[in-house]
């Protein structure tokens, strides 16, 4: 009889509990991203309230879109029972701090339209906020630079891009000093004082929310538990295969909004499994797909959840069958364990570095002309390979010419405006102390790594 029972109070209580769980994350984010910069005189008093305004605008946009839909189709009680502001609210929380208002409005509208397209609340196949997020990433990624994720204070104190972007650019897996130290230590990741989306950085508050929402039976606890556990197990296996420390799996579960996505997005009551076996399989699949995405240079939480949304019905079918024939579910668990082991080995091989060198760097050619040595090289940047011609004379770089690149026009123009290429030449003996370019962190960091690699090659030869 359970599946046919309906309780308006239960749904209402779920939404209230979600708001209660989200409130500490919102308050913490305002403190980290607004109050701290304000206390250091980096933003004005009015600017301190900009995130709250963004949340209100995004929530209001979703509400208006669904209100218009209800008005046109004359659905009298639709708004009362649709919780129309939630898609915009969640979207605002998972986007960068400095997302332009017009992008936020468009994304919130798309999120609500995706919900309406399947018949409204309780009928949508995909998580609406993540659909809006995917739309923004696909069409506005050139506008949302990595520095959009930084508060004014973080821009002044951290010279690296966001943790996962930084991880995609290091040699091999990356050492503790490369992945963690630029942002403090693992306690900073756990507390949430690292760059990231508006309300996703605090793993501690996400853990508190998980406990609260699980005890109040608001979310399905198996999904986030097995999601996070799977990511931990795979990344631990990869780190052991490549001789890295225990910091590596903790780096992955504490960065990139994984905890927030696992607790709040993957457990969406409409788009997640209802059977215990289905929920467990869903969590494991989410963890596997997320790690695969991350090792291809994509922050995989949102994309993984949307992909697994497609298979929820199939996973629940396995869950229902297991009640009558548990052996069938064991077979599926056995198969997915094999896939995880194979994936762990293959992913480790993609980051294995034989000897020394940067896999993102390529020496294309070397030519001697009189007393000059000309290197044609490439380095992975934000949009692809950045190719350059670097000329040495008497062991010193005398010119750097960028021959081709795939960086966005605004990022590359910022590099030119800062005369960063000339700064690389001037500071070639102390590149570590040279700061990256604000709002073009990934591009300028790639250029700096390129020159570092060329210098090392020149010295060794």
C-alpha positions in Angstrom: 0.0 0.0 0.0 3.0 2.3 0.6 3.5 3.5 -2.9 -0.1 4.7 -3.1 -0.1 6.7 0.1 0.3 10.5 -0.2 0.9 13.1 2.5 1.0 16.8 1.8 2.4 17.4 5.2 5.3 15.0 4.5 6.3 16.8 1.3 6.0 20.2 3.1 8.1 18.9 6.0 10.8 17.7 3.5 11.1 21.1 2.0 11.2 22.8 5.4 14.0 20.4 6.5 15.9 21.1 3.3 15.8 24.9 4.0 16.9 24.3 7.6 19.9 22.2 6.4 20.8 24.8 3.7 20.7 27.8 6.0 24.1 27.2 7.8 25.8 26.7 4.4 24.4 30.0 3.1 25.4 31.8 6.3 28.9 30.3 6.2 29.3 31.3 2.5 28.3 34.9 3.2 30.8 35.0 6.1 33.6 33.5 3.9 32.9 35.3 0.7 31.4 38.6 1.9 32.2 39.5 5.5 35.9 38.5 5.4 36.6 40.6 2.2 34.5 43.5 3.7 36.4 43.3 7.0 39.7 43.7 5.0 38.3 46.7 3.1 38.1 44.9 -0.3 34.4 45.3 -1.0 31.7 47.8 0.0 29.0 47.3 2.6 26.4 47.0 -0.2 28.5 44.4 -2.1 28.4 42.3 1.0 24.7 41.5 0.3 25.1 40.6 -3.4 24.9 36.8 -2.8 21.6 37.2 -1.0 20.3 39.3 -3.9 21.4 36.6 -6.3 19.6 33.9 -4.3 16.4 36.0 -4.2 16.6 36.8 -8.0 17.2 33.1 -8.9 14.4 31.8 -6.7 12.0 34.5 -7.9 12.8 33.7 -11.5 11.8 30.1 -11.0 8.7 31.1 -9.2 7.6 33.5 -11.9 8.2 31.0 -14.7 6.0 28.4 -13.0 3.4 31.0 -12.1 3.1 32.0 -15.7 2.8 28.3 -16.7 0.1 27.8 -14.1 -1.7 31.0 -15.2 -1.7 30.0 -18.9 -3.0 26.5 -18.3 -5.3 27.6 -15.5 -3.9 25.3 -12.9 -5.4 26.7 -9.7 -3.4 24.8 -7.1 -0.3 24.2 -9.1 1.9 26.9 -7.4 0.7 25.9 -4.0 2.1 22.4 -4.4 5.0 22.9 -6.8 7.6 24.5 -4.5 8.5 26.6 -7.5 11.4 28.6 -6.0 13.6 25.5 -5.3 15.2 25.1 -8.8 16.4 28.7 -8.8 17.5 28.5 -5.1 19.6 25.4 -5.7 21.0 26.7 -8.9 22.2 29.9 -7.2 24.0 27.8 -4.5 26.0 25.6 -7.0 27.1 28.4 -9.3 30.2 30.6 -8.9 30.0 33.5 -6.4 30.3 36.1 -9.1 27.8 34.8 -11.7 26.3 37.6 -13.7 22.7 38.2 -12.9 21.5 37.7 -16.5 23.1 34.3 -16.6 21.5 33.4 -13.3 18.1 34.5 -14.6 18.5 32.5 -17.8 19.7 29.4 -15.9 16.8 29.6 -13.4 14.3 29.9 -16.2 15.8 26.9 -18.0 15.7 24.9 -14.7 12.0 25.5 -14.2 11.2 24.9 -17.8 12.9 21.5 -17.6 10.7 20.7 -14.6 7.5 21.9 -16.3 8.4 19.9 -19.5 7.9 16.6 -17.6 4.6 17.8 -16.0 5.9 19.7 -12.9 6.8 18.8 -9.4 7.0 15.0 -8.8 7.1 14.1 -12.5 10.5 15.4 -13.6 13.1 12.8 -14.7 16.1 15.1 -14.3 17.1 17.3 -11.4 15.9 20.8 -12.6 18.7 22.8 -11.0 21.3 20.6 -12.6 19.7 21.0 -16.0 20.0 24.8 -15.5 23.6 24.4 -14.4 24.4 22.2 -17.5 22.9 24.8 -19.8 25.0 27.6 -18.2 28.2 25.5 -18.4 27.6 24.7 -22.1 26.7 28.2 -23.3 28.4 30.6 -20.8 31.6 28.8 -19.7 33.7 31.4 -21.6 32.2 34.1 -19.4 32.5 32.2 -16.1 36.2 32.2 -15.6 37.9 30.3 -12.7 38.2 33.6 -10.9 34.4 33.8 -10.6 34.7 31.2 -7.9 37.0 33.4 -5.8 36.1 36.0 -3.2 37.9 39.3 -3.3 40.0 38.1 -0.3 40.9 34.7 -2.0 41.9 36.5 -5.2 44.4 38.4 -3.2 45.8 35.5 -1.2 45.6 32.4 -3.5 47.6 32.4 -6.7 46.3 29.0 -7.9 43.0 28.2 -9.8 40.2 26.2 -8.0 41.4 22.9 -6.5 40.1 20.6 -9.2 41.3 22.8 -12.0 44.7 22.9 -10.4 44.6 19.1 -10.1 43.9 18.7 -13.8 47.1 20.7 -14.6 49.7 19.0 -12.4 52.1 16.3 -13.3 50.8 12.8 -12.6 48.4 12.8 -9.6 50.1 15.8 -8.0 51.8 16.0 -4.6 50.4 17.3 -1.3 52.3 20.5 -1.9 50.7 20.9 -5.3 47.1 20.0 -4.6 46.5 20.9 -0.9 49.1 23.3 0.3 48.2 26.3 -1.9 44.9 26.4 -0.1 46.1 25.7 3.4 45.7 22.1 4.6 43.0 19.4 4.6 41.3 21.1 7.5 40.7 24.1 5.2 39.0 21.8 2.7 36.9 20.2 5.5 35.8 23.5 7.0 35.3 25.1 3.6 37.7 28.0 3.4 38.7 27.2 -0.2 37.6 28.7 -3.5 34.4 27.1 -5.0 30.8 27.6 -5.8 28.7 29.7 -3.5 27.5 27.1 -0.9 29.4 24.0 -1.8 32.8 24.4 -0.1 32.1 23.4 3.5 32.3 19.6 3.8 31.8 20.0 7.6 28.4 21.7 7.2 27.4 19.2 4.5 28.2 16.4 6.9 26.0 18.1 9.6 23.2 18.5 7.0 23.6 14.8 6.0 23.1 13.7 9.6 20.1 16.0 10.2 18.4 15.1 6.9 19.0 11.4 7.5 17.7 11.4 11.0 14.6 13.3 9.9 14.1 10.8 7.0 14.3 13.7 4.6 16.8 12.1 2.3 17.8 8.6 1.4 21.1 8.1 3.3 22.4 5.2 1.2 22.9 7.4 -1.9 25.4 9.9 -0.4 27.1 7.3 1.8 27.9 5.0 -1.1 28.6 7.9 -3.5 31.3 9.3 -1.2 32.6 5.9 -0.2 33.0 4.9 -3.9 34.9 8.0 -4.7 37.1 7.4 -1.7 37.8 3.8 -2.5 38.7 4.4 -6.2 40.9 7.4 -5.6 42.6 5.6 -2.7 43.3 2.7 -5.0 44.7 5.1 -7.7 46.9 6.8 -5.1 48.3 3.5 -3.8 49.0 2.3 -7.3 51.0 5.5 -8.0 52.7 5.7 -4.6 50.8 8.8 -3.3 49.6 9.4 0.2 46.2 9.2 2.0 45.7 12.9 1.4 44.7 12.1 -2.2 41.2 10.5 -1.7 40.4 13.1 1.0 41.3 15.8 -1.5 38.7 14.4 -3.9 35.8 14.0 -1.5 36.4 17.4 0.1 36.7 19.4 -3.1 34.6 20.2 -6.1 31.2 20.3 -4.3 31.1 16.5 -4.1 29.7 16.5 -0.5 27.0 19.1 -1.4 26.0 17.2 -4.5 25.9 13.9 -2.7 23.7 15.2 0.1 21.4 17.7 -1.6 21.4 17.0 -5.4 21.8 13.2 -5.7 19.1 12.6 -3.1 16.4 14.7 -4.9 13.2 12.7 -3.9 11.8 12.8 -7.4 14.8 11.8 -9.4 16.5 9.2 -7.2 15.8 5.5 -6.4 13.2 4.4 -3.9 14.4 0.9 -3.2 17.4 0.3 -0.8 19.3 -1.8 -3.4 18.6 0.8 -6.1 19.9 3.6 -3.9 23.1 1.7 -3.1 23.7 1.0 -6.8 22.9 4.6 -7.6 25.5 5.9 -5.1 28.2 3.5 -6.4 27.5 4.5 -10.1 27.6 8.1 -9.2 31.0 7.7 -7.5 32.4 5.7 -10.4 31.2 8.2 -13.1 32.4 11.2 -11.1 35.9 10.0 -10.8 36.0 9.1 -14.5 34.9 12.6 -15.4 37.4 14.2 -13.0 40.2 12.3 -14.7 39.2 13.7 -18.0 39.4 17.2 -16.7 35.7 17.7 -16.1 34.1 18.5 -12.7 31.9 15.5 -12.7 29.3 15.8 -9.9 26.5 17.6 -11.8 27.1 15.6 -15.0 27.2 12.3 -13.1 23.9 13.0 -11.3 22.1 13.9 -14.6 23.5 10.7 -16.3 22.4 8.4 -13.5 19.0 10.1 -13.4 18.4 8.3 -16.7 19.0 4.9 -15.1 17.0 5.3 -11.9 14.0 3.3 -13.2 16.4 0.5 -14.2 18.2 0.5 -10.9 14.9 0.4 -9.0 13.8 -2.5 -11.1 16.9 -4.4 -9.9 16.0 -3.3 -6.4 12.4 -4.7 -6.7 13.6 -8.0 -8.2 16.1 -8.5 -5.4 13.3 -8.7 -2.9 12.2 -11.9 -4.5 15.6 -13.1 -5.8 18.5 -11.6 -3.9 21.1 -13.5 -6.0 20.3 -11.2 -9.0 21.3 -8.1 -7.1 24.5 -9.9 -5.9 25.4 -10.4 -9.6 25.0 -6.7 -10.3 27.2 -5.8 -7.3 29.9 -8.3 -8.5 29.9 -6.8 -12.0 30.1 -3.2 -10.8 33.0 -4.2 -8.4 34.9 -5.6 -11.4 34.2 -2.4 -13.4 35.5 -0.3 -10.5 38.7 -2.4 -10.2 39.4 -2.1 -14.0 38.6 1.6 -14.0 40.9 2.2 -11.0 43.8 0.5 -12.9 43.1 2.3 -16.2 42.7 5.7 -14.5 45.9 5.2 -12.6 47.7 4.4 -15.9 46.6 7.8 -17.4 48.4 9.6 -14.6 51.4 7.4 -14.4 54.6 9.4 -15.2 57.6 7.5 -16.3 60.7 9.2 -15.1 60.4 13.0 -14.9 58.4 15.4 -17.0 55.0 17.2 -17.3 52.5 15.2 -19.4 50.8 18.5 -20.2 54.0 19.8 -21.8 55.3 18.9 -25.2 58.6 19.7 -26.9 57.7 19.9 -30.6 61.1 20.9 -32.0 64.5 22.4 -31.2 66.6 24.4 -33.6 70.0 26.1 -33.3 70.5 29.4 -35.3 74.0 30.9 -34.7 74.3 31.4 -30.9 70.5 31.1 -30.4 68.4 28.1 -29.5 64.7 28.1 -30.5 62.2 25.7 -28.8 58.8 25.1 -30.3 56.7 23.8 -27.4 53.1 23.4 -26.2 51.4 23.4 -22.8 47.8 22.5 -21.9 45.8 25.6 -21.1 42.2 26.3 -20.3 40.8 25.7 -23.8 43.5 23.3 -25.2 47.1 23.5 -26.2 49.0 26.8 -26.1 51.8 26.7 -28.6 54.9 29.0 -28.4 58.3 29.6 -29.8 60.8 30.3 -27.0 64.3 31.7 -28.0 67.4 31.3 -25.8 70.7 33.1 -26.1 73.6 32.3 -23.8 71.2 30.2 -21.6 68.7 33.0 -21.1 65.3 33.5 -22.6 65.3 36.6 -24.9 61.8 36.2 -26.5 58.5 34.3 -26.2 56.1 34.2 -29.1 52.7 32.6 -28.8 52.1 30.9 -32.1 48.6 29.5 -31.5 46.1 28.9 -28.6 42.5 28.0 -27.9 42.0 30.2 -24.9 38.9 32.5 -24.8 39.4 35.9 -26.2 38.8 37.7 -22.9 41.2 35.5 -20.9 44.0 35.9 -23.4 43.4 39.6 -23.7 43.9 39.9 -19.9 47.2 38.2 -20.3 48.2 40.7 -22.9 47.0 43.6 -21.0 49.1 42.6 -18.0 52.2 42.2 -20.3 52.5 38.8 -18.7 54.6 37.2 -21.4 57.3 39.9 -20.9 57.1 39.4 -17.2 57.9 35.7 -17.7 61.1 36.7 -19.5 62.0 39.3 -16.8 61.3 36.9 -13.9 62.7 33.7 -15.6 65.1 33.1 -12.7 62.3 33.3 -10.0 59.1 32.2 -11.7 57.7 30.8 -8.5 57.3 34.3 -7.1 55.5 35.6 -10.2 51.7 35.9 -9.6 49.2 34.7 -12.1 46.8 37.1 -13.9 43.5 37.8 -12.1 40.5 36.4 -14.1 42.9 34.4 -16.3 44.5 32.2 -13.7 44.5 29.0 -15.6 45.9 30.5 -18.8 48.6 32.5 -17.1 49.5 29.5 -14.9 49.8 27.3 -18.0 52.2 29.9 -19.6 54.3 29.9 -16.4 54.5 26.1 -16.4 55.4 26.1 -20.0 58.4 28.4 -19.4 59.4 26.5 -16.3 59.5 23.3 -18.4 61.5 24.9 -21.2 64.0 26.3 -18.7 64.4 22.8 -17.1 64.9 21.2 -20.5 67.5 23.9 -21.5 69.5 23.4 -18.3 69.5 19.6 -18.6 70.7 19.8 -22.2 
